[in-house]
Amino acid sequence: MNDFQAIADRVEIEALRGEFTDAAMMRDRPRMAALFTPDGALRMPNIPVELVGREEIRAGGERLQSQWDFFVQTTHPGTVVLDGDTATGRAYIQELARTLDGRQGLNYAVYHDRYQRTVEGWRFAERVYEVRYLDTSPLAGTAPRAGTGPAEATATPAPAPSFADPASAERLERAAAALRAGGFAAEILDDAAAARARVKDLVPEGASVLTGASETLRLSGIDDDINTGGRYDAIRPRVRAIDRATGADEIRKLVAGPEFVVNSVAAVTETGSLVLASGSGSQLPANAGGAAHAVWIVGAQKVVPDLSTALRRVEEHALPLENTRAQQVYGRPSAVNRLLILNAEPHPGRGTVLLLREAIGY
């Protein structure tokens, strides 16, 4: 290799590392994934995360960024050692971050890299993230919100998202792919009738089944199929027959660990997270992992880009509608007293998400 080629390779590798940081800061996960070889790996043992292949890197990265309130990464050049069409190197990282659940901090880290020359240019074969210093003290600063800076003073505000319109086919496919990358089974079905038939395939006759208090289940007929059809050991009718004043412990045990829980969600993100909200929290343990199997039926209008939008959907759309229903049925308002966020399924095959192309429920 001549000196000019070596210089060109070093410049291109440094540009590759800069492109990675830019994609992270701009939240452009498809661009970031394209910086890796098709079988490239991004490993972050401290999180822990291990993503192999471009699709896993894209979907896994979107799941991570959906949890951010803000994130700032600065990369400092490190070493590069060339060896023909491969190379190794290190880059030094400083990061500030705060997540939506309040975790925050400053850290210094190292990326240990392997690079590969490809027809597309130099690409990452592997990046391994090693934290060298972490400070979780509360951060004094905040991320400026849209419209708070001088450049935004005359800008046209972005339209509010519609939480009632069905997501496009492309967005449904993106959500399904991200869910699968996180260990969920995910299927896209045409409508509620197809979901009703699919639930009968997924839940064997005689199984103990808990249904959530879901408009999607009621409107689709799935609630009646499970709780009045005689095909299953339905938990909900048994709970209704128990005196709540004297049988609270029995109710709690019944709803916490059925064989199956069948429910809907308040939102599903294109980054692969499910969000459930509850006033009492009674149905959440089964969804979180208490049930051996879970099936969630989700209308297309519940697909949102990220976790922050999902939380807005809960507060701004689902809660007012549920509040009206609760007033009519129970004579009292509802509230978001409990939130359950499922970012991944640690037991692949336990949870199945049926994404519908039509809107149903709220």
Disulfide bonds with the S-S distance in Angstrom:
none
